[in-house]
Amino acid sequence: MARLPRYVIPGHPQHIIQRGNNRQTIFAAEADYQFFRDALVEASLKHGLAIHAYVWMTNHIHLLATPEFDDSISKVFQSVGRKYVQYFNYTYNRSGTLWEGRYRATVVDSERYLLTLMRYIELNPVRAGMVAHPRDYPWSSHAFNAQGESGPNSNWLMPHREYLRLGRNAADRQAAYRLLFRAAVSNDDLKAIRGCTHKGWALGSDGFKEEIEQLTQRRTVSKGVGRPRKEVGG
């Protein structure tokens, strides 16, 4: 099977997903989330990856992040993946792979999709039936983006400029952000986000896709049109 294309352009945010192998559990206890968090923060600061939003589910993770360098994302995931698998295998007396394979990612049109993607990511636990509201899930960026809460789970987050445009000060931005959650992510946006992230295509307007093609000299959409792959969760 051909490897998915990678459109890593410094300064352009990416939606990134990493799943457990065969959708197996990758976080079994609070200490697992904490170890993963610390490894991710250390690697992202070292390799220049600004994280804007995240959610860590029991068997997969989502990040919305902007790389500073061409290899920021790959170096972060290599570092975190290696450390976390060693930790997890030692803790639970297991061996072998933990991850499904390479992370999946799509370059994102900030103006069109960034805030939608933030909602999509932080609403994952709600769609999964784990909580009634994203504020009730501890392992996501929602408490920071919507409430301004700070602490080890959020004081390393870097607000994107599209988020900063929501208001003149932190309180205004948080209030405006909370209003966005009064509406669910549309079915069209769900399909676009899932389809592009799974296939590795650019997520955005036609003009954005043309811009990315010019920058990368590679196609950003499929040649053919087919029925979208059915996604379960995520």
Buried (B, 14 or more C-beta within 10 A) or exposed (E): EEEBBBBBBEEBBBBBBBBBEEBEEBBEEEEBBBBBBBBBBBBBEEBBBBBBBBBBBBBBBBBBBBBEEEBBBBBBBEBBBEBBBEBBBEEEEEEEEBBBEBBBBBBBBBEBBBBBBBBBBBBBBBEBEEBEEBBEBEBBBBBBBBEEBEEEBBEBBEBBEBBEEBBEEEEEBBEBBBEBBEEEBEEEBBEBBBBBBBBBBBBBEEEBBEBBBEEBEEEBBEEEEEEEEEEEEB
